């Protein structure tokens, strides 16, 4: 499969296969042939190693966000600490992304990415050590490691995208990233299931610590292999040109972007929704593992129900938005999302929980896709899309942190509140779910009258949206990186 994809890339690269049309001296022709042969060689090797790196890094991404909450519960995290597990890494990651351009300009790009990946592997291995030794204040040590983990991801991501953009031939980016997504998804789900099985077996033997140690050790090994493969790849643009005042200019661009009223309202809506979701997000794992006493395998299956549903329904939402517009999809899905935590109150049947998770995936896939497309359409023409995306991402991370802290406070005092009011709920965590439902509804009602139908930008015929699954987030499900590519007409 990989060889077929790579062959297609090389056949599309005219520099590798097409002769010069004008007569050229023999010496120059020989030199050009040598350069073309060298380019074909490093392109073939780099693309092959990139696909292998996708599988290796999946061993880490499948165990990171997916098991972080479960690990914090195993370490004895309080409800207040669960909020820090969810909120602080997101905030630290956003700050790291803002610093990544300035920081990477001081180093060669490939070396910077590979070094950050190796350090990230060391962080994950340290989590395995925490599981084995369970030191005093282990939960706070884990929160710090989780923040570093997300920091390294966000330091790497912008430069990895630029690197792949410089390497992969433009006409074949769709096929390449689609194949890479399939590899990543397959490997991630496999490791996710294996991780749930390992944890369930070890937990049944009274050695859950061993399960988490093995899980994080496998993740670290995968990331170290990933770092080695990244180091073996070729970078045609090894060093970013250092320009003075990059960080100051970035802040100015953010200020200019914020002056646009439509963008400002959209950003507040998306960030506000993420914040209200963050109020309850850390506590679904607490409810499943401690309230319903799910095994780790049952916990994994419940999470996978949401992931697979999102993956499957993205195509449906893409076609729907093409027909009726992204604004309508945003309004529909943002009206569904407030009901998601409320549905958990009605039954603890496992089949019912799986159905809720599948419905959650259906709603979140449309919301994720439509908000990304909507952002592209509302930005001022010829403006820097990356700047607008970074502003929105940074604002979301900041409000997610606030929302998680509010959720932790509510969860910590929910039992006292029920005792004071005399309400009867099956679990104090349901108070958090109810508050999150109410506040999500307020955000949706605020945005509906302000949602405008943007003037869709002229796009090439048969524009195809290719997405890369970057990981699964406890707050908003599947995290996607988007890439738009032109698909040629068959005629």
C-alpha positions in Angstrom: 0.0 0.0 0.0 2.7 2.5 1.0 4.8 1.6 -2.1 1.8 2.2 -4.4 1.1 5.6 -2.8 4.7 6.6 -3.0 4.9 5.6 -6.7 1.9 7.7 -7.4 3.6 10.7 -5.7 6.7 10.2 -7.8 4.8 9.8 -11.0 3.1 13.1 -10.3 6.3 15.0 -9.7 7.4 16.2 -13.1 10.9 17.0 -11.9 11.5 13.3 -11.4 10.0 11.9 -14.6 9.8 14.5 -17.4 12.7 15.2 -19.7 13.7 18.8 -20.6 12.2 19.9 -23.9 15.2 22.0 -25.0 18.6 20.7 -26.1 21.0 20.7 -23.2 24.8 20.0 -23.2 25.6 16.5 -22.2 27.5 17.6 -19.0 24.5 19.7 -17.8 22.0 16.9 -18.7 24.1 14.4 -16.7 24.1 16.9 -13.8 20.3 17.5 -14.0 19.7 13.7 -14.2 21.8 13.3 -11.0 19.8 15.9 -9.2 16.5 14.4 -10.3 17.7 11.0 -9.2 18.7 12.3 -5.8 15.5 14.1 -5.4 13.5 11.0 -6.3 15.5 9.0 -3.8 15.0 11.3 -0.8 11.4 11.9 -1.7 10.7 8.2 -1.8 12.5 7.6 1.5 10.9 10.6 3.3 7.4 9.7 2.3 7.9 6.1 3.3 9.3 7.1 6.7 6.5 9.6 7.2 3.9 6.8 6.9 5.9 4.6 9.3 6.2 7.6 11.7 2.4 7.9 11.6 2.0 4.3 12.9 4.8 4.8 15.5 3.4 8.0 16.9 -0.1 6.5 17.1 1.1 4.3 20.0 1.5 7.6 21.9 -1.5 9.5 20.8 -3.8 6.6 21.5 -2.8 6.5 25.1 -2.4 10.2 25.9 -5.8 12.0 26.0 -7.7 8.7 26.0 -6.3 7.5 29.3 -5.2 10.7 31.1 -8.4 11.1 33.0 -8.5 7.4 33.9 -4.9 7.6 35.1 -5.6 10.6 37.2 -8.5 8.7 38.9 -6.1 5.8 39.5 -3.6 8.2 41.1 -6.3 9.3 43.5 -7.2 12.7 42.0 -9.9 14.7 43.8 -12.7 16.3 41.8 -10.9 19.6 42.0 -7.7 18.1 40.7 -9.6 16.5 37.8 -10.4 20.0 36.6 -6.6 20.8 36.6 -5.9 17.7 34.6 -8.3 18.8 31.9 -7.7 22.6 31.9 -4.0 23.3 32.6 -2.5 21.2 29.7 -4.8 22.8 27.2 -3.8 26.3 28.3 -0.1 25.4 28.4 -0.4 23.9 24.9 -1.9 27.1 23.5 0.8 29.2 25.0 3.4 26.9 23.5 1.9 27.2 20.0 2.1 31.0 20.3 5.9 30.7 21.1 6.6 27.9 18.6 7.4 30.2 15.6 9.8 32.4 17.5 11.5 29.5 19.3 11.9 27.3 16.2 13.5 30.1 14.2 16.6 29.6 16.3 17.1 26.0 15.3 17.1 23.8 12.2 13.5 22.6 11.7 14.1 18.9 11.5 16.3 18.8 14.5 13.9 21.0 16.5 10.9 18.6 15.7 12.9 15.4 16.4 14.3 16.8 19.7 10.9 17.9 20.9 9.5 14.4 20.0 12.3 12.7 22.0 11.6 14.9 25.0 7.9 14.1 24.7 8.7 10.4 24.8 10.7 11.1 28.0 7.7 12.8 29.5 5.4 9.9 28.7 7.9 7.4 30.2 7.9 9.5 33.4 4.2 9.0 33.6 4.8 5.3 33.6 7.3 5.7 36.5 4.6 7.7 38.4 2.2 4.7 38.0 4.9 2.3 39.4 6.1 4.3 42.4 3.0 6.5 43.1 4.9 9.2 45.0 3.4 11.7 47.4 1.8 14.5 45.4 1.8 12.2 42.4 -1.3 13.8 41.0 0.3 17.2 40.8 3.4 15.7 39.2 1.2 14.1 36.6 -0.6 17.4 35.9 2.8 19.0 35.3 3.8 16.2 33.0 0.5 16.4 31.1 1.1 20.2 30.6 4.6 19.4 29.2 3.2 16.7 27.0 0.7 19.2 25.4 3.4 21.8 25.2 5.6 19.6 23.1 2.7 18.7 20.8 2.0 22.3 20.1 5.6 23.2 19.6 5.9 20.5 16.9 2.6 20.9 15.1 3.0 24.2 13.1 6.5 23.2 11.9 5.5 19.6 11.1 2.7 20.9 8.8 5.1 23.3 7.1 7.6 20.5 6.6 5.0 18.2 5.1 3.8 21.0 2.9 7.3 21.4 1.5 7.8 17.7 0.9 4.6 16.3 -0.4 3.8 17.1 -4.1 0.8 19.5 -4.1 -1.3 17.4 -6.5 -1.0 14.4 -4.3 -1.4 15.8 -0.8 -5.0 14.6 -0.7 -4.0 11.0 -1.3 -1.0 11.2 1.0 -2.9 12.6 4.0 -5.9 10.4 3.4 -3.6 7.3 3.5 -1.8 8.7 6.5 -5.1 9.3 8.3 -6.2 5.7 7.7 -2.9 4.4 9.1 -3.1 6.7 12.1 -6.8 5.8 12.8 -6.2 2.0 12.5 -3.1 2.0 14.6 -4.6 4.3 17.3 -7.8 2.2 17.6 -5.7 -1.0 17.8 -3.5 0.4 20.6 -6.6 1.9 22.3 -8.3 -1.5 22.4 -5.1 -3.2 23.5 -4.6 -0.6 26.2 -8.1 -1.2 27.6 -7.5 -4.9 27.6 -4.1 -4.6 29.4 -5.6 -2.3 32.0 -8.6 -4.6 32.6 -6.4 -7.7 33.0 -4.0 -6.0 35.3 -6.8 -4.4 37.3 -8.5 -7.8 37.8 -5.2 -9.1 39.2 -5.0 -6.1 41.6 -2.1 -4.6 39.6 -3.6 -1.6 37.8 -0.3 0.2 38.3 1.5 -2.4 36.1 -1.1 -1.8 33.4 -0.5 1.9 33.3 3.3 1.5 33.5 3.2 -0.9 30.5 0.8 1.4 28.6 2.9 4.5 29.0 6.1 2.5 28.3 4.7 1.3 25.0 3.6 4.9 24.2 7.1 6.2 25.0 8.7 3.5 22.9 6.5 4.5 20.0 7.4 8.1 20.3 11.1 7.4 20.4 10.8 5.4 17.2 8.8 8.3 15.8 11.6 10.8 16.7 14.2 8.5 15.1 12.1 8.3 11.9 11.6 12.1 11.9 15.4 12.5 12.1 15.9 10.1 9.1 13.5 12.2 6.9 14.8 14.8 4.5 13.9 18.5 4.9 14.3 20.6 1.7 14.0 23.8 3.8 16.1 22.9 6.9 16.0 26.3 8.6 13.4 29.0 8.9 14.6 32.4 8.0 15.0 34.4 11.2 13.3 37.7 11.0 13.3 40.2 13.9 10.1 41.2 15.7 8.1 38.0 14.8 6.4 37.8 18.2 5.5 41.5 18.3 4.1 41.3 14.7 2.1 38.2 15.7 0.5 40.1 18.6 -0.4 43.0 16.3 -2.0 40.6 13.8 -4.1 39.2 16.7 -5.3 42.7 17.6 -6.2 43.5 14.0 -8.1 40.2 13.7 -10.1 40.9 16.9 -11.4 44.1 15.4 -13.6 42.2 13.0 -17.0 41.9 14.6 -18.1 38.7 12.9 -14.9 37.0 13.7 -15.0 38.3 17.3 -18.6 36.9 17.8 -17.7 33.6 16.2 -14.6 33.2 18.4 -16.5 34.0 21.6 -19.2 31.5 20.6 -16.7 28.6 19.9 -14.5 29.4 22.9 -17.6 29.9 25.1 -19.0 26.5 24.0 -15.7 24.8 24.7 -15.6 26.4 28.1 -19.1 25.2 29.1 -18.2 21.8 27.8 -15.0 21.8 29.9 -17.2 22.3 33.0 -18.4 18.7 32.7 -15.8 17.0 30.5 -13.4 15.7 33.1 -16.2 14.1 35.1 -17.6 11.7 32.6 -14.6 9.4 33.2 -15.1 9.8 37.0 -18.8 8.8 36.6 -18.1 5.8 34.4 -15.1 4.4 36.4 -16.2 5.3 39.9 -19.9 5.8 39.7 -20.9 3.0 37.3 -17.8 0.9 38.0 -17.0 0.3 34.4 -14.0 -1.9 33.6 -11.2 -0.2 31.6 -12.2 -2.1 28.6 -15.9 -0.9 28.9 -14.5 2.6 29.3 -12.5 2.3 26.1 -15.5 0.9 24.2 -17.6 3.8 25.3 -15.0 6.3 24.1 -14.5 4.5 20.8 -18.3 4.7 20.1 -17.9 8.5 19.9 -14.7 8.4 18.0 -15.9 6.0 15.3 -19.2 7.9 14.9 -17.3 11.2 14.4 -15.0 9.6 11.8 -18.0 8.0 9.9 -20.3 11.0 9.9 -17.8 13.7 8.8 -18.5 12.9 5.2 -22.3 13.3 5.8 -21.8 16.6 7.5 -19.5 17.8 4.7 -22.1 17.1 2.0 -24.8 18.6 4.1 -22.8 21.8 4.6 -22.1 22.0 0.9 -25.9 21.9 0.2 -27.2 24.2 3.0 -24.2 26.1 4.3 -21.9 25.9 7.4 -24.1 28.3 9.4 -27.0 25.9 9.4 -24.8 23.0 10.4 -23.4 25.1 13.3 -26.9 26.0 14.5 -28.1 22.4 14.3 -25.2 20.9 16.1 -24.9 23.7 18.7 -28.5 23.0 19.5 -27.7 19.3 20.0 -24.6 19.7 22.1 -26.3 21.2 25.2 -28.4 18.1 25.6 -25.5 15.7 25.7 -24.7 15.8 29.5 -28.4 15.9 30.3 -28.9 12.5 28.6 -26.6 10.8 31.2 -29.2 11.4 33.9 -31.8 9.0 32.6 -30.2 5.6 32.6 -27.0 3.8 33.6 -27.6 0.9 31.1 -24.4 0.2 29.2 -26.2 0.0 25.9 -27.8 3.3 26.6 -24.4 4.9 27.4 -23.0 3.6 24.1 -25.9 5.2 22.3 -25.3 8.5 24.0 -21.7 8.4 23.0 -22.6 7.6 19.4 -25.0 10.5 19.4 -22.3 12.7 20.9 -20.0 11.8 18.1 -22.6 12.7 15.5 -23.1 16.1 17.0 -19.5 16.9 17.5 -18.4 15.9 14.1 -20.7 18.4 12.5 -19.8 21.1 14.9 -16.0 20.6 14.4 -16.3 20.5 10.6 -18.7 23.5 10.3 -16.8 25.8 12.7 -13.5 25.1 10.8 -15.1 25.9 7.5 -17.0 28.9 8.9 -13.7 30.4 10.2 -12.2 30.1 6.7 -15.2 31.9 5.1 -15.6 34.8 7.6 -12.0 35.9 7.6 -11.2 39.1 5.6 -10.1 38.3 2.0 -6.4 37.7 1.5 -5.8 37.8 5.3 -3.6 35.4 7.1 -5.8 32.4 7.9 -3.2 31.0 10.4 -3.4 34.2 12.5 -7.2 33.9 12.7 -7.0 30.2 13.6 -4.4 30.9 16.3 -6.4 33.7 17.9 -9.5 31.4 18.1 -7.4 28.5 19.4 -5.7 30.6 22.1 -9.0 32.1 23.3 -10.6 28.7 23.4 -7.7 27.3 25.5 -7.9 30.2 28.0 -11.7 29.8 28.5 -11.4 26.0 28.6 -9.1 26.5 31.6 -11.6 28.8 33.3 -14.5 26.4 32.5 -12.6 23.4 33.9 -11.8 25.3 37.1 -15.5 26.2 37.5 -16.4 22.6 37.0 -14.0 21.5 39.6 -15.4 23.9 42.1 -19.0 22.8 41.4 -18.1 19.1 41.6 -16.2 19.6 44.9 -19.3 21.2 46.5 -22.1 19.3 44.7 -22.7 16.9 47.6 -23.1 19.7 50.0 -25.4 21.5 47.6 -27.7 18.4 47.3 -27.7 18.0 51.1 -28.7 21.7 51.6 -31.4 21.7 48.9 -32.8 18.3 49.5 -32.6 17.3 45.9 -32.3 13.6 45.1 -29.9 12.8 42.3 -28.2 9.4 41.6 -24.8 11.1 41.7 -23.5 14.5 42.9 -21.7 14.7 39.5 -25.1 15.1 37.9 -25.1 18.7 39.3 -22.1 19.4 37.1 -23.9 17.9 34.1 -27.0 20.1 34.7 -24.9 23.3 35.1 -23.0 22.5 31.9 -26.3 21.8 30.0 -27.8 25.1 31.1 -24.7 27.2 30.2 -24.2 25.5 26.9 -27.8 26.4 26.1 -27.2 30.1 27.0 -24.1 30.2 24.7 -26.2 28.8 21.8 -29.1 31.2 22.4 -26.6 34.1 22.5 -25.0 33.1 19.2 -28.1 32.2 17.1 -29.3 35.8 16.4 -25.7 36.8 15.7 -24.8 34.0 13.3 -24.5 35.5 9.8 -24.3 33.6 6.6 -20.8 34.4 5.2 -20.2 35.1 1.6 -18.6 31.8 0.6 -15.1 32.4 -1.0 -14.5 31.4 -4.6 -13.0 27.9 -4.4 -11.7 25.6 -7.0 -14.1 23.1 -8.6 -14.6 19.9 -6.6 -12.7 21.2 -3.6 -12.0 18.2 -1.3 -11.5 18.5 2.4 -8.8 16.2 3.7 -8.5 15.8 7.5 -5.8 14.2 9.7 -6.9 12.8 13.0 -4.5 14.3 15.5 -6.0 12.7 18.6 -9.0 12.4 20.8 -9.8 15.1 23.3 -11.8 14.6 26.4 -13.4 18.0 25.8 -14.5 18.0 22.2 -13.8 14.5 20.8 -11.7 14.0 17.7 -9.1 16.8 17.1 -8.6 17.4 13.4 -6.0 19.1 11.3 -7.5 20.3 8.0 -5.9 20.5 4.6 -7.8 21.6 1.4 -6.7 20.2 -1.9 -8.1 20.4 -5.5 -9.5 17.2 -6.9 -9.3 17.2 -10.7 -12.3 16.7 -12.9 -12.5 13.3 -14.4 -13.4 14.8 -17.8 
